[in-house]
């Protein structure tokens, strides 16, 4: 028979889920920021290379 009264782990599970979601979102945002920085660097390099080719 199921126990009566207060539910056992709901508060801890909710807190854990929230923290894990924060961790995943932080990792996603860091990854997105890193990709954006790399993309900007590549674009800068391409534009610089194009400028140097047009000058020669």
VOPAVO-659128 format. One record per residue (C-alpha): x, y, z; residue number from 1. Coordinates in nm, 3 decimals. Layout:
ATOM | X | Y | Z | NUM
...
END
This chain:
ATOM | 0.000 | 0.000 | 0.000 | 1
ATOM | 0.124 | 0.348 | -0.077 | 2
ATOM | 0.230 | 0.570 | 0.206 | 3
ATOM | -0.001 | 0.848 | 0.308 | 4
ATOM | 0.099 | 1.202 | 0.393 | 5
ATOM | 0.363 | 1.425 | 0.246 | 6
ATOM | 0.529 | 1.330 | -0.083 | 7
ATOM | 0.890 | 1.234 | -0.031 | 8
ATOM | 1.129 | 1.371 | -0.295 | 9
ATOM | 0.938 | 1.627 | -0.499 | 10
ATOM | 1.122 | 1.934 | -0.365 | 11
ATOM | 1.466 | 1.783 | -0.418 | 12
ATOM | 1.376 | 1.656 | -0.764 | 13
ATOM | 1.245 | 1.996 | -0.867 | 14
ATOM | 1.556 | 2.172 | -0.736 | 15
ATOM | 1.783 | 1.921 | -0.909 | 16
ATOM | 1.595 | 1.955 | -1.238 | 17
ATOM | 1.622 | 2.332 | -1.219 | 18
ATOM | 1.996 | 2.321 | -1.155 | 19
ATOM | 2.058 | 2.071 | -1.433 | 20
ATOM | 1.857 | 2.288 | -1.674 | 21
ATOM | 2.066 | 2.592 | -1.574 | 22
ATOM | 2.384 | 2.394 | -1.635 | 23
ATOM | 2.267 | 2.282 | -1.981 | 24
ATOM | 2.157 | 2.635 | -2.076 | 25
ATOM | 2.491 | 2.777 | -1.961 | 26
ATOM | 2.679 | 2.523 | -2.173 | 27
ATOM | 2.459 | 2.600 | -2.476 | 28
ATOM | 2.513 | 2.974 | -2.442 | 29
ATOM | 2.889 | 2.932 | -2.402 | 30
ATOM | 2.897 | 2.713 | -2.711 | 31
ATOM | 2.692 | 2.964 | -2.909 | 32
ATOM | 2.915 | 3.252 | -2.796 | 33
ATOM | 3.226 | 3.057 | -2.893 | 34
ATOM | 3.084 | 2.979 | -3.238 | 35
ATOM | 2.994 | 3.346 | -3.289 | 36
ATOM | 3.345 | 3.459 | -3.192 | 37
ATOM | 3.506 | 3.205 | -3.423 | 38
ATOM | 3.275 | 3.305 | -3.706 | 39
ATOM | 3.368 | 3.672 | -3.656 | 40
ATOM | 3.738 | 3.585 | -3.660 | 41
ATOM | 3.700 | 3.383 | -3.980 | 42
ATOM | 3.503 | 3.663 | -4.147 | 43
ATOM | 3.766 | 3.916 | -4.041 | 44
ATOM | 4.039 | 3.695 | -4.184 | 45
ATOM | 3.851 | 3.650 | -4.511 | 46
ATOM | 3.791 | 4.023 | -4.547 | 47
ATOM | 4.155 | 4.102 | -4.468 | 48
ATOM | 4.270 | 3.844 | -4.722 | 49
ATOM | 4.033 | 3.986 | -4.983 | 50
ATOM | 4.160 | 4.337 | -4.915 | 51
ATOM | 4.522 | 4.230 | -4.947 | 52
ATOM | 4.448 | 4.051 | -5.275 | 53
ATOM | 4.274 | 4.354 | -5.422 | 54
ATOM | 4.570 | 4.581 | -5.332 | 55
ATOM | 4.825 | 4.357 | -5.507 | 56
END
